[in-house]
Amino acid sequence: MLIRRWTAALALVTLLVGCSDGGADGPASTLDSGVVATAAGSVRGLVAPDHVLFQGIPYAAAAVGDLRFAPPAPPPRWEGMRDATKVGPRCIQDAARDPDWGRGMSEDCLSLNVWSPTDAEDLPVMVWIHGGAFVNGSADLYNAQWLATRGDIVVVTVNYRLGALGFLAHPALGPEAEVGNYGLADQQAALRWVRDNIAAFGGDPAKVTVAGESAGAMSVCDHLVSPGSAELFRAAILMSGPCGAQIDVAAARQPSLDYAAGVGCPESAAAPACLRALPADALTEPVPFGLLGDEALSGPVTGTTILPVDPVEAMEQGEVGQLPVLVGTTSDEFTLFMALEFLRSGREPGPADYPGLLERTFGADAVAVERQYPLAAHADNTSLAYAAAVTDGQFACVNASMADGMAAAGAPVYSYEFTDASAPAPEPLRQVPFPVGASHSLELRYLFDIGGAPALNTAQQRLSDQMIGYFTAFVRDGVPAAPDAPEWPRLDGAGGPRMSFDTGGSEVRSGFEQEHQCDFWAGLRR
């Protein structure tokens, strides 16, 4: 299932990295001392020469008891000084899909981390929502020191409820318009915490950019259309978000009922009490909302109060306002998932498997897709041909359509493609019998200090510097610009030029939609 492959990707590509040792001894509430007063109490973080890091700060109460499968509640106040030098627990998830590396999990996980330059004052803020298919991952995987210190911004990374605990849409949990989306509501609570508290950490609450990759980018798509997210940020960054991979609340009903029955709560009327009485480790399996062929996904559902409309349709129609948006994909998104499937099964699909893969994913359009993506065009390699079709049909062209729609409505949109086919990948991915290239999530190593793969070489480090410059300038000013790098043009309509990030450096290129055959995919959608 895609959940398995997606979360295995997170496990392979992102590893926990250590943070600076050190601390503050004095009680003064000053950022450079590592002591800050929040609305719920004071916290003490880690002080380094160029930044201060606060970890595990609660932005909501533990989602236990009556708060399980309910909107997040404000965090309780605490007395004295809270230790913010250690990471908080991860939200409940299946560690078999994504190892926890000994960090532990808990329902008391609704916390965030703040990275501030030492002398921060009224700086722009980037709120980062992690990926992981809405079933795995955590805020502490993303060491944001480079973004904060080189870009002179404050960075906030957020935990939110995952899997069934975050997105079960069981009809007995409330009115249909109110069920599910608890994890999305958590993210909104974190954004409200930033609005109310970030000034004490040197950030400007009026200059917040919400950003994410993969499921994190899908979340950003949702915040762009969610009424509860309005006025909580001024710009958005969407990285490799398959934002069309969402279902409505009616379609989520039966999978949620089946899930409840599977964990021992089959009686609908009694299900809320039954589900809330279960131990958390009985709910680590995600609830499967199938959308990408037969590949299961979890996550937010549309047609609800918090997410009333489909975000892709809204963006294509230019109905998300005039916020600046930075949006892009990698050139080989789906090769990562094919590699992970090979590592799991030890078998690479052959030509005889190709029609079945396409049919399970594209249904009645499979024959047309096979004609458009013949094996011969990919050296008769089924993995590469199938990955190209999914990359184009469910990542590249969906993102292009969203970007074009927003740009046509007058929003400042800046689009990119990450194309470094030599991007560092973890050792297992370098052992599969086909190249993964510039695959899903590999661009994150150019923005965050993430372990688990070879270090960037000199050319890649130069590209990393440019990307950090562009992204942090966008957070600061709503316009991506970097020293000694090409000017990034605002998207001027369908087929307009986009920034290309490659080992040779950043380059403005045209022809993205032709290269990914977007006219073909648009025709299938009509």
BELGIZI-V528839 format. One record per pair of residues at least 24 apart in sequence whose ideal C-beta (glycine too) atoms are under 7 Angstrom apart, sorted by the first residue. I is the first residue (numbers start at 1). GAP is how many residues later the second one is. D is the distance in whole Angstrom. If there is no record, write none. Layout:
i = {I;I}
gap = {GAP;GAP}
d = {D;D}
//
This chain:
i = {1;1;2;2;2;2;2;2;3;3;3;3;3;3;4;5;5;5;6;6;7;7;7;7;7;7;8;8;9;9;9;9;9;10;10;10;10;10;11;11;12;12;12;12;13;13;13;13;14;14;14;15;15;15;16;16;16;16;17;17;17;17;19;19;20;20;20;22;22;22;23;23;31;31;31;31;32;32;36;36;37;38;38;39;39;40;40;40;41;41;41;41;42;42;43;43;44;44;44;44;45;45;46;50;50;50;51;51;51;51;51;51;51;52;52;53;53;54;54;54;55;55;55;55;55;55;55;56;56;56;56;56;57;57;57;57;58;58;59;59;59;59;59;59;60;60;60;62;62;63;63;63;64;64;65;68;68;69;69;69;69;69;69;71;71;72;72;72;72;87;88;90;90;91;91;91;91;92;92;92;92;92;93;93;93;93;93;94;94;97;97;98;98;98;107;109;110;110;111;112;112;112;112;112;112;113;113;113;113;114;114;114;115;115;115;115;115;116;116;116;116;117;117;117;120;120;120;120;121;122;123;123;123;123;123;123;124;124;124;124;124;124;125;125;125;125;125;125;125;125;125;126;126;126;126;126;127;127;127;127;127;127;127;127;128;128;128;128;128;128;129;129;129;129;129;129;129;130;130;131;131;131;131;131;132;133;133;133;134;134;134;134;134;134;134;135;135;135;135;136;142;143;143;143;144;145;146;146;146;147;147;147;150;151;151;151;153;153;153;154;154;154;154;156;158;158;160;160;161;163;163;163;163;164;164;164;164;164;165;167;167;167;167;168;168;168;169;169;169;169;169;170;170;170;170;171;171;172;172;172;172;173;176;177;177;178;178;179;180;180;180;180;181;181;181;181;181;184;184;184;184;184;185;187;188;188;191;191;191;192;195;207;208;208;208;209;209;209;209;209;209;210;211;212;213;213;213;213;214;214;214;214;215;217;217;218;218;218;218;221;222;222;222;224;224;224;225;225;225;225;226;226;228;234;235;235;235;235;236;236;237;237;237;238;238;239;240;240;240;240;240;241;242;242;242;243;243;243;243;244;244;244;245;245;245;245;246;246;246;246;246;246;247;247;247;248;248;248;249;249;249;249;250;252;252;255;255;255;256;259;292;292;293;293;293;294;312;312;315;315;315;316;316;316;317;318;318;318;318;320;322;322;323;324;324;325;325;325;326;326;326;327;327;327;327;327;328;328;328;328;328;329;329;329;329;330;330;330;330;330;330;331;331;331;331;331;332;332;332;332;332;332;333;333;333;333;334;334;334;334;335;335;335;335;336;336;336;336;337;338;338;338;339;339;339;342;343;343;348;348;349;349;350;351;351;351;353;354;354;354;357;358;361;365;368;372;372;381;383;384;392;392;392;393;396;397;397;397;400;400;400;403;404;404;407;407;407;408;412;412;413;413;414;414;414;414;414;415;415;416;416;416;417;417;417;418;418;419;419;419;420;420;420;420;420;422;424;424;424;425;426;426;447;459;460;462;463;463;463;466;466;467}
gap = {294;295;131;290;293;294;295;335;130;132;283;293;294;295;93;332;335;336;127;331;90;91;125;126;128;129;89;332;327;328;331;431;432;88;121;122;126;127;87;88;414;416;417;440;413;428;429;439;127;436;438;435;436;437;85;87;124;125;126;432;433;434;27;34;26;28;33;24;25;26;24;62;85;89;170;171;86;87;164;165;163;159;162;157;158;35;37;38;36;37;38;41;39;40;39;41;37;39;40;41;39;40;39;67;68;99;64;65;66;67;94;97;98;64;66;60;62;30;59;60;29;30;31;32;33;58;85;28;30;31;32;55;27;54;55;57;52;53;51;52;53;130;131;134;50;126;129;45;46;44;47;98;43;44;211;97;208;99;104;113;203;206;207;111;114;38;113;114;117;53;71;48;69;68;69;70;71;70;73;188;191;192;42;43;69;70;191;190;191;38;39;34;38;39;173;50;49;76;48;27;44;45;46;47;78;26;27;43;44;40;42;87;29;30;33;39;40;32;38;85;86;31;32;35;34;81;82;83;81;82;29;30;31;79;80;81;29;80;83;85;351;352;28;29;31;69;73;78;79;82;83;27;29;83;85;349;29;31;63;64;67;81;83;84;27;28;29;30;83;84;29;58;81;83;87;90;91;27;86;81;82;83;84;85;83;82;164;165;28;32;33;49;81;164;165;27;28;151;163;26;306;305;306;307;304;304;302;303;322;300;321;325;318;317;321;324;319;322;323;44;47;48;49;38;29;32;26;27;25;121;123;124;135;95;119;121;122;123;118;120;131;132;133;88;91;119;80;83;84;87;132;86;87;90;101;82;97;96;97;99;100;99;73;127;128;126;127;70;69;72;121;124;119;120;123;125;126;35;38;116;122;123;121;32;40;41;38;41;42;40;37;27;24;25;26;24;25;26;27;28;266;26;26;27;26;27;228;231;26;27;226;227;84;24;26;24;25;27;81;90;78;85;89;87;91;96;84;86;89;95;80;81;78;89;88;89;239;243;87;89;89;234;237;87;89;89;89;90;93;155;200;158;152;153;156;68;69;155;159;68;150;154;46;47;52;149;45;53;54;55;56;64;42;44;54;53;54;55;52;53;54;55;53;37;49;32;33;34;31;28;69;102;67;68;69;66;86;90;87;90;91;85;86;89;88;87;88;90;91;86;88;89;88;88;154;81;86;88;88;148;154;72;75;76;86;88;71;87;88;89;90;66;67;70;88;88;108;109;110;112;113;86;87;88;106;107;55;59;104;105;106;107;58;62;106;107;53;56;57;106;52;101;102;104;100;103;104;105;103;45;48;49;90;93;97;90;85;89;35;85;33;34;32;24;29;31;29;28;31;32;29;31;29;159;156;145;148;53;51;50;124;125;129;128;120;119;121;124;112;113;118;88;89;90;84;85;86;85;66;78;77;78;60;66;74;76;77;76;83;82;83;85;81;83;95;25;83;81;82;83;40;43;81;82;83;81;29;30;32;28;26;27;24;44;43;43;38;40;42;39;40;34}
d = {6;5;7;6;4;6;6;7;5;6;6;5;7;7;6;4;4;6;4;7;4;5;6;6;6;4;7;5;5;7;6;6;6;5;7;5;6;5;4;6;5;6;6;7;6;5;7;6;4;5;7;7;4;4;5;7;7;6;5;6;7;5;6;6;5;4;7;6;5;6;6;6;6;6;6;5;5;7;5;6;6;5;7;6;6;5;5;6;6;4;7;6;5;7;5;4;5;6;6;7;5;6;5;7;6;5;6;6;6;6;6;6;5;5;6;7;6;4;7;4;5;7;6;5;7;5;7;6;6;6;3;5;6;6;6;7;6;5;6;7;5;6;5;4;4;6;5;6;4;5;6;6;5;7;7;7;5;6;5;6;7;7;7;7;5;6;6;5;4;4;7;4;7;5;7;5;5;7;6;5;7;6;6;5;5;6;6;4;6;7;6;7;4;7;5;5;6;6;6;6;6;6;5;7;6;5;6;7;5;7;5;5;4;6;4;7;4;7;5;5;5;6;6;6;6;7;2;7;5;5;6;6;5;6;6;6;5;6;4;7;5;5;7;5;6;6;6;4;7;6;5;6;5;5;5;5;5;6;7;6;6;6;5;7;6;7;5;7;5;7;6;6;7;4;4;5;7;7;5;7;5;3;4;5;6;5;7;6;6;7;6;7;5;5;4;5;5;4;5;7;5;6;4;7;6;6;7;6;6;6;6;6;5;6;3;7;5;5;6;7;6;6;4;6;6;4;4;5;5;7;4;7;6;6;5;7;6;4;6;6;5;6;6;5;6;5;6;4;6;5;5;4;6;5;6;6;7;5;6;5;5;6;6;5;5;7;6;7;6;6;5;6;5;6;6;5;6;7;6;5;6;7;6;6;5;6;7;4;7;7;6;6;7;4;6;6;7;4;7;6;5;5;4;7;4;6;7;6;5;7;7;7;7;3;7;7;5;7;7;4;5;5;6;6;7;5;5;5;5;6;6;6;6;6;6;4;7;5;6;5;5;7;7;7;4;6;5;6;6;6;6;7;5;6;7;6;5;6;7;5;7;5;5;6;5;7;7;6;6;7;6;7;5;5;6;6;5;4;5;7;5;5;7;5;5;6;6;6;6;4;6;6;4;3;7;5;6;6;4;5;5;5;6;4;6;5;6;6;2;6;6;5;6;4;4;6;6;5;5;5;6;6;7;5;7;6;7;6;4;6;7;5;5;5;6;4;5;6;6;7;6;6;7;5;7;5;7;6;7;4;5;5;4;4;6;5;4;4;5;7;4;4;6;5;6;4;4;7;7;4;7;5;5;4;5;5;6;7;6;6;4;6;6;6;6;6;6;5;7;7;5;7;7;5;7;6;5;6;5;6;4;6;6;5;4;6;4;4;7;5;6;6;7;5;4;7;6;6;6;6;7;4;7;5;6;6;6;5;4;6;4;6;6;5;6;4;5;5;6;5;7;7;7;5;5;6;4;5;6;6;5;5;6;5;6;7;6;6;6;7;5;6}
//
